[in-house]
């Protein structure tokens, strides 16, 4: 018996390890061939300022459309840290971001395995750790760093729902906020969510000692920016010439009032993929053997999105909005959070200068699996399904959905999803090698550009990027500053 348990444990551990290693290999491969343009180049620039010139950036990357930058040194430090291990090779930054996101996915898989104990743990682990969207969106740019901190926030939510008195849970609710502020303006979703959870009495005011300890690390990384602003001796640590206020991005935008369904679909699609946004279509149509994988991936993606959407059509889920403290159960608390997140996000975009898009709500990734797992778990809990209409859908349509309750369908997803992931990852990685400007292309092209181009031309670009003949020249010029360290 002990031998059987030992062998069983060894096999399980081997499978989990294999999934992690497979994910890491795919991530680094994808990162090597992923987009490397203006947004990515500026992240690298922050890292090289600290690594090559020992200049600590007091701000992060630009806030698009408002001629400003994010406050704080965190982004520059995160970008510089891996360069000390890769000996200045910028590919170290790409690998570091992918590792951070892989760690986040492992944490998420463990959390969801505890929340939904009726679902196969290996399936949950596979589904999250090899998630195509996380791999695709984990190349080195500002939203990519967000997921680790939003995952810690999600872990805090889980701990507090388990035990409201949990000091660890309350610590993790507030610890990531000031870090997220220094990475992307998406951080605003989380303070608003905290306020709503406090008003709903799902969380309580933390102890002063716990709160102070939680915000102190983020404040330390923010301190150089605050000192720089208060000293009135501000000197730019790069050549971006951005002098606006990052808060200028907050403005009333009437066009975003009706964007709720757009936000919702984007949000729940994270659990599948958006391969149509991340492919080189010319490469696809010139590679006939990829088309079946593409079609299959699209079909399964649509199914996952539609199935996840059933969560938001469940009458019992919406009851959590009106429940009071006395009636709240663990499931109701999670349901309430997943109901209000798209609403909060939509309202915030009403005060945003830009419309919602995938990368602007990417920080919500840790929550995206909940609707799908909730529906799968709900089906598996019902051995004798009750076909009463619990959804905000016509009765005739509900009767046609009974197929979802068959034993075979309940088991098929364990086989379908891995095939889907294989198709998506194969398609995405192969297609990514043909994007117009990727990391490998930039490194190869820079060997010629940085050595042979007119040095005055490169200098002018660094002073004013508008003087670049094409966007890729601006990207190359940022690397040229450090070329002696890179070659």
Residue pairs with C-beta under 8 A, 6 or more apart in sequence:
12 122
15 122
16 122
16 125
19 125
19 126
19 129
19 130
20 102
20 106
20 129
22 130
23 102
23 105
23 129
23 130
23 135
24 98
24 99
24 102
26 130
26 135
26 425
26 429
27 98
27 99
27 101
27 102
27 135
27 138
28 94
28 95
28 98
29 429
30 98
30 135
30 136
30 139
30 428
30 429
30 432
31 91
31 94
31 95
31 97
31 98
31 138
31 139
31 140
31 439
32 91
32 94
32 438
32 439
32 440
33 429
33 432
33 433
33 435
33 438
33 439
33 440
34 94
34 136
34 139
34 432
34 435
34 438
34 439
35 139
35 435
35 437
35 438
36 139
36 437
36 438
36 439
36 441
36 442
36 475
37 437
37 471
37 472
37 475
38 471
38 474
38 475
39 61
39 141
39 142
40 139
40 140
40 141
40 439
40 475
41 474
41 475
41 478
41 479
42 61
42 62
42 238
42 240
42 478
43 61
43 75
43 79
43 93
43 140
43 141
43 142
44 79
44 90
44 93
44 140
44 478
44 479
45 238
45 478
45 481
46 57
46 60
46 61
46 75
46 76
46 79
46 80
46 238
47 76
47 78
47 79
47 80
47 81
47 82
47 83
47 90
47 93
48 79
48 80
48 83
48 90
48 481
48 482
48 485
49 55
49 56
49 57
49 76
49 80
49 237
49 238
50 56
50 57
50 76
50 77
50 79
50 80
51 80
51 83
51 84
51 88
51 485
52 88
52 481
52 482
52 485
55 237
56 73
56 76
56 77
56 224
56 237
57 73
57 75
57 76
57 237
57 238
58 71
58 72
58 73
58 224
58 225
58 227
58 228
58 237
59 69
59 70
59 71
59 72
59 73
59 225
59 237
60 69
60 70
60 71
60 72
60 74
60 75
60 76
60 142
60 182
60 183
61 69
61 70
61 75
61 141
61 142
62 68
62 69
62 70
62 240
62 242
63 69
63 70
63 185
63 244
63 246
63 249
64 354
65 249
65 353
65 354
66 244
66 245
66 246
66 248
66 249
66 353
67 242
67 243
67 244
67 248
68 242
68 243
68 244
68 245
68 246
68 248
68 249
69 240
69 242
69 246
70 142
70 181
70 182
70 183
70 184
70 185
70 246
71 181
71 182
71 222
71 225
71 226
71 246
72 178
72 181
72 182
72 221
72 222
72 224
72 225
73 182
73 221
73 222
73 224
73 225
74 145
74 179
74 182
74 183
74 218
74 221
74 222
75 142
75 145
75 182
75 183
77 221
78 96
78 145
79 93
79 140
81 96
82 92
82 93
82 95
82 96
83 89
83 90
83 92
83 93
85 92
86 92
86 93
86 95
88 482
88 485
88 486
89 486
90 439
90 443
90 479
90 486
91 439
91 443
93 140
94 139
94 140
94 439
96 140
97 138
97 139
97 140
97 144
97 145
98 135
98 138
98 139
100 138
100 144
100 145
100 147
100 148
101 134
101 135
101 138
101 144
101 147
101 148
102 129
103 148
104 134
104 147
104 148
104 151
104 366
105 128
105 129
105 131
105 134
106 125
106 129
107 151
107 152
107 155
108 128
108 151
108 154
108 366
108 369
109 124
109 125
109 127
109 128
109 129
111 154
111 155
111 158
112 124
112 128
112 369
112 370
112 373
113 119
113 121
113 124
113 125
114 158
115 158
115 334
115 370
115 373
116 124
116 373
116 374
116 376
116 377
118 377
118 380
118 381
119 373
119 376
119 377
119 380
120 414
123 413
123 414
123 417
124 373
126 417
126 418
126 421
127 271
127 369
127 417
127 421
128 134
128 369
130 421
130 425
131 270
131 271
131 273
131 421
132 272
132 273
132 275
132 421
132 424
132 425
132 428
133 269
133 270
133 271
133 272
133 273
133 274
133 365
134 147
134 270
134 365
135 425
135 428
136 273
136 274
136 275
136 278
136 428
137 143
137 144
137 358
137 359
137 362
137 365
138 144
138 147
139 439
142 183
142 184
143 183
143 184
143 186
143 359
143 362
143 363
145 183
146 180
146 183
146 184
146 186
146 187
146 362
146 363
147 362
147 363
147 365
147 366
149 176
149 179
149 180
149 183
150 176
150 180
150 190
150 363
150 364
150 365
150 366
151 366
152 172
152 175
152 176
153 172
153 173
153 176
153 177
153 190
153 366
154 366
154 367
155 169
155 172
156 168
156 169
156 170
156 171
156 172
156 173
156 174
156 175
156 176
157 169
157 173
157 337
158 169
159 166
159 168
159 169
159 172
160 166
160 169
160 170
160 173
160 202
160 203
161 202
161 330
161 333
161 334
162 169
162 330
163 169
164 203
164 204
167 207
167 210
170 203
170 206
170 207
170 210
170 211
170 214
171 206
171 210
171 213
171 214
172 214
173 194
173 203
173 206
173 214
174 194
174 206
174 210
174 211
174 214
174 215
175 214
175 215
175 217
175 218
176 190
176 218
177 187
177 190
177 191
177 215
177 218
178 215
178 217
178 218
178 219
178 221
178 222
179 217
179 218
179 221
180 186
180 187
180 190
180 363
181 187
181 218
181 222
182 218
182 221
182 222
184 363
185 246
185 249
186 360
186 361
186 362
186 363
187 363
188 348
189 341
189 344
189 345
189 348
189 361
189 363
189 364
190 363
192 344
192 348
193 337
193 340
193 341
193 344
194 203
196 340
196 344
197 203
197 337
198 204
198 205
200 325
200 336
201 325
202 328
202 333
202 336
202 337
206 214
228 234
239 462
239 463
240 465
241 463
241 464
248 353
249 352
249 353
249 354
250 351
250 352
250 353
251 351
251 352
251 353
252 350
252 351
253 349
253 350
253 351
253 352
253 353
253 354
253 355
254 350
255 355
256 346
256 349
256 350
256 352
256 355
256 356
257 350
259 346
259 349
259 355
259 356
260 342
260 343
260 346
262 356
263 342
263 345
263 346
263 349
263 356
263 361
264 309
264 312
264 342
265 305
265 309
266 356
266 357
266 358
266 361
267 341
267 342
267 345
267 361
267 364
267 367
267 368
268 305
268 308
268 309
268 368
268 371
268 372
269 301
269 304
269 305
269 358
269 368
270 362
270 364
270 365
270 368
271 304
271 308
271 368
271 369
271 371
271 372
272 300
272 301
272 304
272 305
273 297
273 301
273 424
273 428
274 301
274 358
275 294
275 297
275 298
275 301
275 424
275 427
275 428
276 298
277 358
278 428
278 431
278 432
279 294
279 427
279 428
279 431
280 431
280 432
280 434
280 435
280 436
282 434
283 430
283 431
283 434
284 290
284 291
284 294
284 431
285 291
287 430
290 426
290 427
290 430
290 431
293 423
293 424
293 426
293 427
294 423
294 427
296 419
296 420
296 423
297 420
297 423
297 424
297 427
300 416
300 417
300 420
300 423
301 420
301 424
304 372
307 372
307 375
307 404
308 371
308 372
308 375
309 371
310 371
310 375
310 391
311 317
311 338
311 370
311 371
311 372
311 374
311 375
312 339
312 342
312 371
313 391
313 392
313 393
314 390
314 391
314 392
315 390
315 391
315 392
316 390
317 335
317 338
317 339
318 339
318 392
319 332
320 328
320 332
320 333
320 335
320 336
320 339
321 336
321 339
321 340
323 332
323 336
328 336
334 370
334 374
335 374
337 367
338 367
338 370
338 371
338 374
341 364
341 367
345 356
345 361
345 364
346 356
349 355
349 356
349 360
352 360
354 360
376 413
379 385
379 404
379 405
379 410
380 410
382 405
385 402
385 405
387 398
387 399
387 402
387 405
389 395
389 398
391 398
403 409
432 438
437 471
437 472
437 475
442 472
442 475
442 476
442 479
445 472
445 476
446 476
446 479
446 480
446 483
446 486
447 487
449 473
449 476
449 480
450 458
450 476
450 479
450 480
450 483
451 483
458 477
458 480
460 467
461 467
461 468
461 473
461 474
461 477
462 477
462 478
462 481
465 474
468 474
468 477
479 486
